[in-house]
Amino acid sequence: MDEFSFNLPAAETQPVFTVSRLNRVCRFLLNETFGSVWIEGEISNFTAASSGHIYFTLRDSEAQVRCAMFRPQARSLKTRPQNGDHVLLKAQVGLYEPRGDYQLIVESLEDAGDGVLAKAFEQLKQKLASQGLFDEAHKKPIPSLPRAVGVVTSPTGAAIRDILSVLRRRFPAIEVILYPAKVQGAEAPGEIVRAIQLANRLNQCDVLIVGRGGGSSEDLWSFNEESVARAIHASRLPVVSAVGHEIDFTISDFVADLRAPTPSAAAEAVSPDRTEWLDRLERLSSRLQQTLAHQLTQASQQTGFMEKRLAQLHPAQRLQTQFQRLDEMESRLHRGLKQQMNRMDQRLARQSARLLSTRLDQQLRWHRTRCNHFDQRLRAAMERQLEQSRNHFAHLSQELQAVSPLATLARGYSITTQVESSAIVMTPRDAPPGTRIKTRLAEGELISLVE
């Protein structure tokens, strides 16, 4: 105990302590003397109480000490400690008064070396990489000239101010839409996820910047959460991750379509340089003027060439040529019509001569004789057909009379049916007492009631 000195009163003036007061004084002295200390060792005898507190022993090759970590601090652990873990912890040196046990009250705990956050980071990174969330095939291109830029960050943080400053300087015409979210603390991951989903649902911007300013690993941890990584991967909008400073890397950087070292760099990545675009427009304007001038020159040359051709072949000359051809065709038409009329007159004369040479009265008598002959033949055929039809009808009538029920009735038979259903009564069972029946005779009908 060379490092500490305690000024205790002489033995004769020392008051008498009770056990509880002694333990209380010792706890106070330990707390005041050591404060918070960093201690490295191996965990053993790990116990997790139902209350959420955890208890374990921290040891090395020569000694050990009991440790307690209460629920508020234990809930912040990313991974649950296990026996045999080599850890680095920050703790208050104290004493458990009821038993007088010397112990450490643990405030934070991480793996010795890389630390628990680094371990959790690597585990999640390997998991998402194996599922393909980091593949280049999923990366969406960042638009070169977006109409609007969405920003998921804290509305009061430095990140939004840096982004607005850069965009205002580089390209003020781009609209900026803020989707506010906490970027630190237990509620931050859920708010970041909802903001990304809202931006995709509203579809008001062409690219999305997700990020915050610098801080410790714990401050940036919201962007290492799996839920945030999956929300970025599921985003239809291209996402630029801008978390912390250039040396800071988060899971969001690997999932995003583009990683920017800072929020300001993200703003530069999604916005064109106004000066470059003005220079480009000036070059395009110059090229357009040169192209128009060249086209005007070609049009002027072509116009001169057409004027020369028009002078060589004036419309008046073409009209005169057409008039001459029209006269020639009209003359040919008249000659053709005259020849056609002559041929028609000659044919008509020949037909008239043939008609006059034929005796029409003789032909008329000959045709009248043929008509009388055909009339007599037609009448004879009709008489024969009519006689055959009468004979066939008489034969069919006899056959019908032979099978007709009326002939059977004429011989004294009758047909009995039920009045209501018209069903034929064939046996007494078909007409029980009380049934009204109808009996058809050769002449007339009888209505009866069966008793």
C-alpha positions as CSV (number, residue, x, y, z in Angstrom):
1,M,0.0,0.0,0.0
2,D,2.9,2.4,-0.8
3,E,0.7,4.4,-3.2
4,F,-1.8,5.5,-0.6
5,S,-1.5,6.9,2.8
6,F,-4.3,7.2,5.4
7,N,-4.1,9.6,8.4
8,L,-5.7,7.5,11.1
9,P,-5.9,8.8,14.7
10,A,-3.9,7.3,17.5
11,A,-5.1,4.1,19.0
12,E,-6.1,5.7,22.3
13,T,-8.4,8.2,20.5
14,Q,-9.8,5.7,18.0
15,P,-13.6,5.4,18.4
16,V,-15.3,2.0,18.5
17,F,-16.9,1.1,15.2
18,T,-19.9,-1.1,14.7
19,V,-19.5,-3.6,11.9
20,S,-22.0,-1.9,9.6
21,R,-20.3,1.5,10.2
22,L,-16.9,0.0,9.5
23,N,-18.1,-1.5,6.2
24,R,-19.8,1.8,5.3
25,V,-16.6,3.8,6.0
26,C,-14.5,1.2,4.0
27,R,-16.9,1.4,1.0
28,F,-16.7,5.2,1.1
29,L,-12.9,5.2,1.3
30,L,-12.6,2.7,-1.6
31,N,-14.9,4.8,-3.8
32,E,-13.2,8.0,-3.0
33,T,-9.7,6.6,-3.4
34,F,-10.1,4.7,-6.6
35,G,-13.1,6.2,-8.4
36,S,-13.5,4.4,-11.8
37,V,-10.7,2.1,-12.8
38,W,-10.0,-0.1,-15.9
39,I,-9.3,-3.7,-15.0
40,E,-8.4,-6.7,-17.3
41,G,-9.0,-10.3,-16.5
42,E,-10.9,-13.6,-17.2
43,I,-14.6,-14.2,-16.4
44,S,-15.6,-17.1,-14.2
45,N,-18.6,-18.1,-12.2
46,F,-20.9,-16.1,-14.5
47,T,-24.5,-15.8,-13.3
48,A,-27.4,-13.8,-14.8
49,A,-30.2,-13.1,-12.3
50,S,-33.9,-12.9,-13.3
51,S,-33.8,-9.2,-12.3
52,G,-31.5,-8.5,-15.2
53,H,-28.4,-8.0,-13.0
54,I,-25.3,-10.1,-13.8
55,Y,-22.6,-11.4,-11.4
56,F,-19.3,-13.0,-12.1
57,T,-15.7,-13.3,-10.8
58,L,-12.8,-11.6,-12.5
59,R,-9.5,-13.4,-12.1
60,D,-6.0,-13.6,-13.3
61,S,-3.3,-16.2,-12.6
62,E,-2.8,-15.0,-9.0
63,A,-6.0,-13.4,-7.7
64,Q,-9.7,-12.9,-8.2
65,V,-12.4,-10.4,-7.3
66,R,-16.2,-10.5,-7.4
67,C,-18.0,-8.2,-9.8
68,A,-21.6,-7.0,-10.2
69,M,-23.1,-5.3,-13.2
70,F,-26.6,-4.0,-12.7
71,R,-29.5,-4.2,-15.2
72,P,-29.2,-0.6,-16.8
73,Q,-25.5,-1.2,-17.7
74,A,-26.1,-4.9,-18.6
75,R,-28.8,-4.0,-21.1
76,S,-26.2,-2.0,-23.1
77,L,-24.1,-5.1,-23.8
78,K,-24.1,-6.2,-27.5
79,T,-23.1,-9.8,-26.6
80,R,-23.6,-11.8,-23.5
81,P,-20.3,-12.5,-21.6
82,Q,-19.4,-16.1,-21.0
83,N,-17.0,-18.0,-18.7
84,G,-13.5,-17.9,-20.0
85,D,-13.9,-14.6,-21.8
86,H,-10.9,-12.3,-21.5
87,V,-12.4,-8.8,-20.9
88,L,-11.6,-5.2,-20.2
89,L,-14.0,-3.5,-17.9
90,K,-14.5,-0.2,-16.2
91,A,-15.7,-0.4,-12.7
92,Q,-16.1,1.4,-9.3
93,V,-14.2,-0.2,-6.5
94,G,-16.6,-0.9,-3.6
95,L,-17.7,-3.1,-0.8
96,Y,-20.9,-5.1,-0.3
97,E,-21.8,-4.0,3.2
98,P,-24.1,-6.8,4.3
99,R,-21.4,-9.4,3.9
100,G,-18.3,-7.2,4.0
101,D,-17.3,-8.5,0.6
102,Y,-14.9,-6.5,-1.5
103,Q,-16.3,-6.2,-5.1
104,L,-16.3,-4.2,-8.3
105,I,-19.4,-2.4,-9.6
106,V,-19.0,-2.7,-13.4
107,E,-20.0,0.2,-15.6
108,S,-18.9,-1.1,-19.0
109,L,-17.4,-4.3,-20.3
110,E,-15.8,-5.2,-23.6
111,D,-13.5,-7.9,-25.0
112,A,-9.9,-7.3,-24.2
113,G,-8.1,-6.3,-27.4
114,D,-10.7,-5.5,-30.1
115,G,-13.6,-5.0,-27.7
116,V,-17.1,-6.2,-27.7
117,L,-18.3,-3.6,-30.2
118,A,-15.6,-4.6,-32.7
119,K,-16.6,-8.3,-32.2
120,A,-20.3,-7.6,-32.8
121,F,-19.4,-5.4,-35.8
122,E,-17.3,-8.2,-37.4
123,Q,-20.0,-10.9,-36.7
124,L,-22.7,-8.8,-38.3
125,K,-20.4,-7.9,-41.2
126,Q,-19.7,-11.5,-41.9
127,K,-23.3,-12.5,-41.7
128,L,-24.6,-9.8,-44.1
129,A,-21.7,-10.4,-46.5
130,S,-22.6,-14.1,-46.6
131,Q,-26.1,-13.2,-47.5
132,G,-25.0,-11.0,-50.4
133,L,-26.0,-7.6,-49.0
134,F,-22.6,-6.2,-49.9
135,D,-22.5,-7.5,-53.5
136,E,-21.7,-5.0,-56.3
137,A,-24.6,-6.5,-58.3
138,H,-27.1,-4.8,-55.9
139,K,-25.5,-1.4,-56.1
140,K,-27.7,1.2,-57.8
141,P,-26.1,4.1,-59.8
142,I,-26.2,7.6,-58.3
143,P,-28.0,10.0,-60.6
144,S,-25.7,12.7,-62.1
145,L,-28.3,15.5,-61.8
146,P,-31.0,14.7,-59.2
147,R,-34.1,16.8,-59.0
148,A,-34.3,16.4,-55.2
149,V,-32.0,14.9,-52.5
150,G,-33.4,13.2,-49.4
151,V,-31.5,13.3,-46.2
152,V,-32.1,11.0,-43.2
153,T,-30.4,12.5,-40.2
154,S,-31.0,14.6,-37.1
155,P,-32.6,18.0,-37.9
156,T,-30.4,19.7,-35.3
157,G,-27.1,18.0,-36.0
158,A,-24.1,19.3,-37.8
159,A,-24.6,16.8,-40.7
160,I,-27.6,18.6,-42.2
161,R,-26.0,22.0,-41.9
162,D,-22.9,20.7,-43.7
163,I,-25.0,19.0,-46.5
164,L,-27.1,22.2,-47.0
165,S,-24.0,24.3,-47.2
166,V,-22.3,22.1,-49.8
167,L,-25.5,21.8,-51.9
168,R,-26.1,25.6,-51.7
169,R,-22.6,26.2,-52.9
170,R,-22.4,23.5,-55.7
171,F,-26.0,23.5,-57.1
172,P,-28.6,25.6,-55.4
173,A,-31.4,24.4,-57.8
174,I,-31.5,21.0,-56.2
175,E,-34.3,20.5,-53.7
176,V,-33.4,19.1,-50.3
177,I,-36.0,17.0,-48.4
178,L,-35.2,16.2,-44.7
179,Y,-36.6,13.0,-43.2
180,P,-35.8,13.6,-39.5
181,A,-34.5,10.7,-37.3
182,K,-32.5,10.3,-34.2
183,V,-29.0,9.2,-34.9
184,Q,-27.9,8.2,-31.5
185,G,-29.4,6.2,-28.6
186,A,-31.7,3.2,-28.3
187,E,-34.5,4.7,-30.4
188,A,-32.2,5.8,-33.3
189,P,-32.2,2.5,-35.3
190,G,-36.0,2.3,-35.5
191,E,-36.4,6.0,-36.5
192,I,-33.7,5.6,-39.2
193,V,-35.5,2.6,-40.6
194,R,-38.8,4.3,-40.6
195,A,-37.3,7.4,-42.3
196,I,-35.8,5.3,-45.1
197,Q,-39.1,3.5,-45.6
198,L,-41.0,6.8,-45.6
199,A,-38.7,8.3,-48.3
200,N,-39.2,5.3,-50.5
201,R,-43.0,5.3,-50.0
202,L,-43.3,9.1,-50.8
203,N,-40.8,8.9,-53.7
204,Q,-40.1,12.6,-53.6
205,C,-36.4,12.4,-54.2
206,D,-33.9,10.7,-56.6
207,V,-31.2,9.8,-54.1
208,L,-31.0,9.4,-50.3
209,I,-28.2,10.5,-48.0
210,V,-28.2,8.5,-44.7
211,G,-25.8,9.6,-42.0
212,R,-24.6,11.8,-39.2
213,G,-21.5,13.6,-38.0
214,G,-18.5,12.1,-36.1
215,G,-18.5,10.6,-32.7
216,S,-17.4,7.6,-30.7
217,S,-18.0,4.0,-31.7
218,E,-21.0,3.9,-29.3
219,D,-22.3,7.2,-30.9
220,L,-22.1,5.7,-34.4
221,W,-23.5,2.3,-33.4
222,S,-27.0,2.9,-34.7
223,F,-25.6,2.6,-38.2
224,N,-24.2,-0.8,-37.4
225,E,-27.6,-2.3,-36.5
226,E,-28.9,-5.1,-38.8
227,S,-32.3,-3.4,-39.1
228,V,-30.8,-0.3,-40.6
229,A,-28.6,-2.3,-43.0
230,R,-31.6,-4.3,-44.3
231,A,-33.6,-1.1,-44.7
232,I,-30.8,0.4,-46.8
233,H,-30.5,-2.8,-48.9
234,A,-34.3,-2.8,-49.5
235,S,-34.5,0.8,-50.5
236,R,-35.5,1.4,-54.1
237,L,-33.9,4.8,-54.0
238,P,-30.0,4.9,-54.3
239,V,-28.5,5.4,-50.8
240,V,-25.3,7.2,-50.0
241,S,-23.9,6.4,-46.5
242,A,-22.2,9.3,-44.8
243,V,-21.4,8.4,-41.2
244,G,-18.8,10.0,-39.0
245,H,-15.3,11.0,-40.4
246,E,-13.1,9.5,-43.0
247,I,-11.6,6.9,-40.7
248,D,-15.0,5.7,-39.4
249,F,-16.6,2.6,-41.1
250,T,-20.0,1.3,-40.3
251,I,-22.2,-1.6,-41.7
252,S,-24.2,1.0,-43.5
253,D,-21.2,2.0,-45.5
254,F,-20.9,-1.6,-46.9
255,V,-24.6,-2.0,-47.7
256,A,-25.2,1.5,-49.2
257,D,-24.8,2.1,-53.0
258,L,-22.1,4.6,-52.2
259,R,-20.0,5.3,-49.2
260,A,-19.0,8.9,-48.5
261,P,-16.4,9.6,-45.8
262,T,-18.3,12.6,-44.4
263,P,-21.8,14.2,-44.8
264,S,-20.1,17.0,-46.8
265,A,-18.5,14.5,-49.1
266,A,-21.9,12.9,-49.6
267,A,-23.4,16.2,-50.7
268,E,-20.6,16.6,-53.2
269,A,-21.1,13.1,-54.5
270,V,-24.8,13.6,-55.2
271,S,-24.6,17.1,-56.6
272,P,-23.0,18.3,-59.8
273,D,-20.6,21.2,-59.7
274,R,-22.4,24.4,-60.9
275,T,-19.2,25.7,-62.5
276,E,-18.6,22.5,-64.4
277,W,-22.2,22.5,-65.6
278,L,-22.1,26.1,-66.7
279,D,-18.8,25.4,-68.6
280,R,-20.5,22.3,-70.2
281,L,-23.6,24.3,-71.2
282,E,-21.3,27.0,-72.7
283,R,-19.5,24.3,-74.7
284,L,-22.8,22.8,-75.8
285,S,-24.1,26.3,-76.8
286,S,-20.9,26.9,-78.8
287,R,-21.2,23.5,-80.6
288,L,-24.9,24.2,-81.2
289,Q,-24.1,27.6,-82.8
290,Q,-21.4,26.0,-85.0
291,T,-23.8,23.3,-86.1
292,L,-26.6,25.7,-86.9
293,A,-24.2,27.9,-88.9
294,H,-23.0,24.9,-90.8
295,Q,-26.5,23.8,-91.6
296,L,-27.5,27.3,-92.7
297,T,-24.5,27.4,-95.0
298,Q,-25.5,24.0,-96.5
299,A,-29.1,25.2,-96.9
300,S,-28.0,28.4,-98.6
301,Q,-25.8,26.4,-101.1
302,Q,-28.7,24.0,-101.7
303,T,-31.0,26.9,-102.3
304,G,-28.6,28.4,-104.9
305,F,-28.4,25.1,-106.7
306,M,-32.2,24.7,-106.8
307,E,-32.5,28.3,-108.2
308,K,-30.2,27.4,-111.0
309,R,-32.2,24.2,-111.8
310,L,-35.4,26.2,-111.7
311,A,-34.0,28.7,-114.1
312,Q,-33.0,26.0,-116.5
313,L,-36.4,24.2,-116.3
314,H,-39.0,27.0,-115.8
315,P,-42.6,26.0,-115.1
316,A,-43.8,27.9,-118.1
317,Q,-41.7,25.7,-120.4
318,R,-43.1,22.6,-118.8
319,L,-46.6,23.9,-119.2
320,Q,-46.1,24.6,-122.9
321,T,-44.8,21.0,-123.4
322,Q,-47.8,19.6,-121.5
323,F,-50.2,21.7,-123.6
324,Q,-48.6,20.4,-126.8
325,R,-48.9,16.8,-125.6
326,L,-52.5,17.5,-124.7
327,D,-53.3,18.7,-128.2
328,E,-51.7,15.6,-129.7
329,M,-53.7,13.3,-127.5
330,E,-56.9,15.2,-128.2
331,S,-56.3,14.8,-132.0
332,R,-55.6,11.1,-131.5
333,L,-58.8,10.7,-129.5
334,H,-60.9,12.3,-132.2
335,R,-59.4,10.0,-134.9
336,G,-60.0,6.9,-132.7
337,L,-63.6,7.9,-132.0
338,K,-64.3,8.5,-135.7
339,Q,-62.9,5.1,-136.6
340,Q,-64.9,3.4,-133.9
341,M,-68.1,5.0,-135.1
342,N,-67.4,3.9,-138.7
343,R,-67.0,0.3,-137.5
344,M,-70.2,0.4,-135.5
345,D,-72.2,1.8,-138.5
346,Q,-70.9,-1.0,-140.7
347,R,-71.8,-3.7,-138.2
348,L,-75.3,-2.2,-137.8
349,A,-75.8,-2.2,-141.5
350,R,-74.9,-5.9,-141.7
351,Q,-77.2,-6.9,-138.9
352,S,-80.1,-4.9,-140.5
353,A,-79.6,-6.7,-143.8
354,R,-79.7,-10.1,-142.1
355,L,-82.8,-9.2,-140.2
356,L,-84.7,-8.1,-143.3
357,S,-83.7,-11.3,-145.1
358,T,-85.3,-13.6,-142.5
359,R,-89.2,-14.4,-142.7
360,L,-90.4,-13.6,-139.3
361,D,-94.0,-15.0,-139.9
362,Q,-92.6,-18.4,-140.7
363,Q,-90.5,-18.5,-137.5
364,L,-93.5,-17.4,-135.5
365,R,-95.7,-20.3,-136.8
366,W,-93.0,-22.8,-136.2
367,H,-92.5,-21.6,-132.5
368,R,-96.4,-21.7,-132.0
369,T,-96.6,-25.3,-133.2
370,R,-93.8,-26.3,-130.8
371,C,-95.6,-24.6,-127.9
372,N,-98.8,-26.5,-128.7
373,H,-97.0,-29.8,-128.8
374,F,-95.3,-29.1,-125.4
375,D,-98.6,-28.0,-123.9
376,Q,-100.3,-31.3,-124.8
377,R,-97.4,-33.3,-123.4
378,L,-97.4,-31.3,-120.2
379,R,-101.2,-31.9,-119.6
380,A,-100.8,-35.6,-120.2
381,A,-98.0,-35.8,-117.7
382,M,-99.9,-33.9,-115.1
383,E,-103.0,-36.2,-115.5
384,R,-100.8,-39.3,-115.0
385,Q,-99.1,-37.8,-111.9
386,L,-102.4,-36.8,-110.4
387,E,-103.9,-40.4,-110.9
388,Q,-100.8,-41.9,-109.3
389,S,-101.2,-39.6,-106.3
390,R,-104.9,-40.5,-105.9
391,N,-104.1,-44.2,-105.9
392,H,-101.3,-43.8,-103.4
393,F,-103.5,-41.7,-101.1
394,A,-106.3,-44.3,-101.2
395,H,-103.8,-47.0,-100.3
396,L,-102.4,-45.0,-97.4
397,S,-105.9,-44.3,-96.1
398,Q,-106.7,-48.0,-96.0
399,E,-103.5,-48.8,-94.1
400,L,-104.2,-46.0,-91.7
401,Q,-107.8,-47.2,-91.2
402,A,-106.5,-50.6,-90.4
403,V,-104.4,-49.4,-87.5
404,S,-106.6,-46.5,-86.3
405,P,-108.0,-46.7,-82.7
406,L,-111.2,-45.3,-84.2
407,A,-111.7,-48.5,-86.1
408,T,-111.3,-50.5,-82.9
409,L,-113.9,-48.2,-81.2
410,A,-116.3,-48.8,-84.0
411,R,-116.2,-52.5,-83.3
412,G,-117.5,-51.9,-79.7
413,Y,-114.4,-51.3,-77.8
414,S,-113.7,-48.2,-75.6
415,I,-110.7,-46.4,-73.9
416,T,-110.9,-45.3,-70.2
417,T,-108.6,-42.6,-68.7
418,Q,-108.5,-40.7,-65.4
419,V,-110.1,-37.3,-65.7
420,E,-107.5,-35.4,-63.7
421,S,-104.3,-37.0,-65.1
422,S,-105.5,-38.4,-68.4
423,A,-103.6,-41.6,-67.5
424,I,-105.0,-44.7,-69.2
425,V,-106.9,-47.1,-66.8
426,M,-105.6,-50.6,-67.5
427,T,-106.3,-52.4,-64.2
428,P,-108.7,-51.7,-61.3
429,R,-105.7,-50.4,-59.3
430,D,-105.4,-47.5,-61.7
431,A,-108.9,-46.3,-60.7
432,P,-109.5,-46.7,-56.9
433,P,-112.9,-45.7,-55.5
434,G,-113.6,-42.0,-55.7
435,T,-111.7,-41.6,-59.0
436,R,-113.4,-39.7,-61.8
437,I,-112.9,-41.5,-65.1
438,K,-113.6,-40.7,-68.8
439,T,-114.7,-43.5,-71.2
440,R,-114.3,-42.7,-74.9
441,L,-116.7,-44.6,-77.3
442,A,-117.0,-44.8,-81.0
443,E,-119.4,-41.8,-80.7
444,G,-119.1,-39.5,-77.7
445,E,-117.6,-39.9,-74.2
446,L,-118.9,-40.9,-70.7
447,I,-117.8,-39.3,-67.4
448,S,-118.1,-41.7,-64.4
449,L,-117.3,-41.9,-60.7
450,V,-115.8,-45.1,-59.4
451,E,-117.6,-46.5,-56.3
